[in-house]
Amino acid sequence: MEPARLSTVVHLDADAFFVACEQARDPSLLGKKCAVGGQERGIISSASYEARACGVYTPMPTVRAKAVCPDLILIPHTSGLYGRVSRQMFDLCESLTPEVQRNSIDEGYLDLAPCGFRTPEEVEAAVRGLQSQLLRELKLPVSFGIATNKLVAQIASKLRKPRGFVVVAPGDEARFLAPLPVGKLPGIGTKTEASLAEHGLVTVQDILQRTPEDLRAIFGQDWRGMVDRARGVDDRPVETERDAAKSYSQQETFGRDISDFAEIERVAKRMIDELLPKIRSDGKRVRTLTLKVRYPDFTQATHAHSLTTATDLEAPFYPLVAPLLKATWTQRRPLRLISVRFSNVEEPVAQLEMFAQDDEKRRRLAGVLDQLNRGGRDPQVQHGHQLARKKTKS
């Protein structure tokens, strides 16, 4: 007799991660309306659930956040804290299973199949134990979703935050997803969700009740993939660091230590311009941008931000550079080196054709620029920030 199939794929998602790290350092912030972010001209990187209840969200401008929540406690970024806590969080995960995928600084996947659990109760007890350990040792609230695959586990982990715990039994994937809003599925953003509502597609179940002809007209060539996602079908494996999950990175050591913010920002954007054509050429898309700075004494700091949806276009990443640089370069000493890294590499998930026209236009234009710039060291066609950087050299 074959052993019963178990849900062994776990998605963990730290709750209000940056704020939680600061609250662990200063317990007086617990239960308060607080947020991590820049000052008057910055943005909110993370908000407590009390602040969210007042309308504060990420990445809201700080000025707007203070307007909607006048008693908001604004916490400056603490250099090195979030990366250190993230490493500790994932190290504790690896004490449970060796199969851990670190997706970003505050979320990832675990596969408990190698642990030899025989019953759902054993799996649930192990994950609840991990959840309690993270809260006890790191003072870190984390939400968990458990399912048979990554897609369903990720959706489950986000349903009952903070400190959520949702288990989807094998065979219940479609039933679990059916009543949820279509916006819970990957590849469907807020604007697309509103547009789908005009077609009568409000819940995931609505997708499964439509004919193939209707779905093809609405979703285009990816309609079958959308049906699979609506049914909770996903065969992606949990990829550990040992699997050498691909990333794209570039760094530049300055000829002399510099402290010109605008110049450093231009260098970072130039590296984005140089990495994205390679990503497009590989047929990939990326979700997470990490900035690293190194000081003359070789101490360094990193900061990352993940987009909601993976992309192969430069434009979504440009606005992240200045906030990430401010969050990372906190000491304001001259810098020796800066690096840019793209991770969370994904295969393209086709967006709805009727709702992704702007992205497709940008993608075609980017392809033309890639062709023009191919083969030479100096690009034939440059972005404005590249030209600005050259002017500073002359």
N, C-alpha and C positions, 0 to 999 in steps of 0.2 A: 504493500500500500504506500503510495507516494505521500510525503509530508504535505500538510496544508500550506497553501501559498500565504505569505505574510507581506504586510506593508513594511518595508525596511528602508525606504528612501525618506530622509528627513531634511526639511528646509528650516534653517534657523535664521531669525531676523531680529537683531537687537533693537529694542524699543528706544526711540529718541536717543540714539547712541551717544552723540557728542554731549548732550545734556546729561545723560546717565553717567558718563565718565566724570563730568564736573560735579554732579551730585554725590558720587562716591567719594570724591576728594573733600567735599564740603556738604555734609548731611543737612546743614541748615537750609539748603536749597530744595530739599525734598518737599513735595506738595505745593511748591511755589510756581507762579507764572514766570518762567524764565526761559531764556533762549541763548544759544551760542551764535555769535555773529560779529560782524564789524561794527564800527561806531556809526556816526551820522551818515556816511556815504557807503556803508557796507550792505551786506545782505544777511539774512537769517540762514544759518547752516543747519540748525536743529532747534526744535522747540519742544518744551515739555507739553504733556497732554493738557495740563491746566491752561497753558498759553494757547494751545490749539483751540480749546473751547471758546476762547475769546476772538478767534479769527486769525491768529498768527500761524503762518505756514512757511515752508521752504519752497523756493528761495525768495521770500518777500523782502523788499528793501527795508532796511532798519527803520528809516523814517516812517514808513507806512506801518510797520509793526508797532511802533510806539504810539502811533495815532489810534490804532484800533485797540491797543492794550496799554493805556497810560502808565499802569503800575508794573509793566514788564521789567524784570531784572535781566539786564543784558550782560552776558559773560563773554569776555574776550577768549579767543582760541588759546589753548595751552599747548605750546610747542612740544611735540613728542609724546604727549599723553595718549592720544587716540590710537596711534599706531601700536604703542606698547600694550594697551588694554586689548586691542584686537588680537595681537599675537598671543596674549595670555588666554583669551577666549578660545581661540582655535587650538591652542595647545591642550586645553582641558577636553575639547572635543576629541582630539587624537588619543586621549587616554581611554576613550570609550571604543573607538574604532580607528583603524589606520586609513580608512577610506574617507577622507575629508577634502572637499573642494572649497577653497577660499575664493568666493566670488568677488567680494569687495571688502572694505574695512569692517563692515557691520553685518554681512550676511553670507551664507554659504550652504553647502549640502553635505550630508553624511549618508553613507550607505552602511547599514547595520548587518547586511547579509553575511559578512565574514565572522560575525560574533557568535553564530551558532544558536541564536534564539529559536525556540520551537513553538512558542505560542504568542498571540498578540499581546497578552498580558505581560509577558517578559519584555517585549519590545517597548511597550508603553512605560513600564516601570523604569527601564534603563534611561529613557529620554527624560522622564520626569525627574529622575535622579540627577541628570546632567543640568536640567533647568534649575533645580534647587542649588546645585553646587556653584553654578555661575552667579546666582544671587548671593549665596553665602560667602564665597571667597572673593568675588570681584565686585559685589554690590551691583551687579549688572542684570537688569530685567530683559529677558529674551523670550520671543514668541516662537513656537514650534508648530510645524505641520508635518504629519506623517502620512505617507501614501505609497503606492507602488511605483510612482515615477516622479520626476522632477517637476513637471508642469503642475500636477495636482497638489504636490506637497507645498510648492511655493504659494499657490493661491490659498491653500488651507492656513498657512502660517500667518497670513495677513488679515484674516477674517475677524479675529477677536483680540486685537492688540489693545492695551499692552498685556504682556505675560499670557498671551493666548496659547492654547494647546488644543489642536484639532487633529483627529485621526480619521482617515478615510480608508475603510476596509477594502480589500481586493474585490473587484466586481462592482463596487459602488461609485466608481469614478463619475460616470455619466449622471447618475442620480444625484450625486453631491453637487455637480456643476449646474444642473438644469435650472434651479430657481435663481441663480446668481445673475446680476446685471452683466450684459455682454462686455462691459468695460473691464471686467475681471480677467478676461482672456488676453494673453500676450498679443501685441500687435494692434490693439484697439485703444487709441487714446481718447481724450475727452471729446474732441471735435468729432471724431469718427463715431463715437458712441451716440452723440446727439443726432448725427446724420442717419445712423442705422435706425434710431427710434422713428424717424420719418417713414421708414420702410416697414415698420411694425416689428422690428427686431429689438426687443427690450431686454429679454432674458436669454440665457444660453439655450434654454429649451426651445425658444422661438426659432433659432437657427435650424435645429434638428427637425422641425415640423414643416419646413419649406421644401419645395421641390428642387431637384438639381438645376432645373432651368432658372428658377428664381435666384438661387444661390449664385449661379454663374453670372447672372446679370448684375448682382449686387457686389460680389467679391472678386469677380474676374477669374483669372487663371488659378488663383490660390484657393478656390472655393472648396476643393477636397481637403486641403490642409486645414482650413478653418473648421470643417466638419470634424476632422480628427481631433482638433483641439477642443471643440465643444463636447466631444465624447470622452475627453480625458486621456487620449492616446498620445504617448510620448515615449520614445525608445532611447533617448539620450542617456549615456552612462554618467555616473558621478566621476569626475576627472580629478585626480589628485595631483599635487605638485610633482610627484614622481612621474606622472604621465607627460611632464614637460608641456603643459598647456601653453599654447602659443600666445605671445604678446609682441608688441611692436614698441621699440624704444629708441631714443637717440639722446645724446648728451653733448654739451659743449663746454669745454674748459676755456675760460676767458684768458686772453693774452695778458691781461692785468686784472687784478681784483676790481670789480665795479660795484657801484651802489646806485646807479641810475635806473629807477623803477621802469620808466618807459622803454629804455633800451633792453632791459631784461625781459620785459613783456613781449617786445618785438621778436627777440630771439626765440622765446617759447612758441610764439605763433608761427614763426618760420619753420620750426621743427614739426609743428602740426601740418604745415603745408607740404613738408617733405615726406611725412609718414603716411598721410592719407592716400596718396596715389598708389603706394605699395599695398595698402589694405584693399583698395579697389581692385588692383591687379590680381590679388589673391582671391577675389570673390568673397571677401569677409566683411563683417561689420563689427564695430566695437562699441562698448557702452561706458567704460570707465577710463577717465583721464587722471593720471597721477603726475604730480609735479614734485621734483626733488631738488633741493638746493644744498650746496656744500660750501662751508666757510673755509677761509685760509688754513685754519687749524684742523681741517678735515672732519669736524663735526658736521652733521647733516640733519635735515628734516624733510619729511614728505607729507603730502596731503593729497587726497583723492576725492573725486566726485563722479557719481554714476548717473547717466541719463536714464530716463524711464524706458526708452526704446533704443536699441543698438542702431548705429548709423555708419555710413561710409562717407559722410560729407563733413567738410571742415566747419561750416557755419555754426552748427550747434555747440561746438567746443570753444569757439573764440570767446564768447561771453564768460566762460568759466576761468579763463587764464588769470585775469586780474584778481578775482576773489581768491582763487587758489594760491596765487603768489603772495597775497597779503596774509593768508592763513598760514602759509609755510614759512615765509621769510619774516619771522616775528622779531628777530634780534636787530634787524636793520643794519647789521654790519656788512661791509663789502663782501661780495660773493666771489668764490673761485669757480664754481660750476653750477650749471642748471641742467636738468634732464626732464624729458617728457616721455611718459610711457602710456600706451593704450593696452588695456586688458579687457577681460570679459569678452573674448572674441567669439562671435556667433556666426552661424550660417544665416544668410538673409531669410527673414520671415516676411513674406510678401505682404505689403500693406494693401488696403483696399484700393483698387485702381482709380475709382471715382473720387477718392478722398486723398490721394497722394500725388496729385498732379504737380504741385509746387516742388516737392522733393525730386520727382522724376525729371523735371526741367533742370533743376540744379545738378542732378546726377549726369544728365547728358552734357551739360556745359562743362562739368568737371572732367568728363571723359575727353572732350575736345582739348581742354587745357593740358591734360595728361599727355595726349598725343603730341601737342606742340612742344612740350617741354622735355619729351623723352630723348635721351641720347646725349644730352649735354650737361655739363656741371652747372652752368649758369642758366636759370630758367629763361625762356623766351618771353613768357607772359608772367607778370608778377602781381601779387596782391598789394594793396596800398601800404600795409604795414611793412612789407619788404622794402618798398621804395623809400619809406620814411627812415628805415634803418640805414640804408646806403647814404642818405643825405648826412646823417650824423658822422659818417666816416670821412666825408670829403672836407 
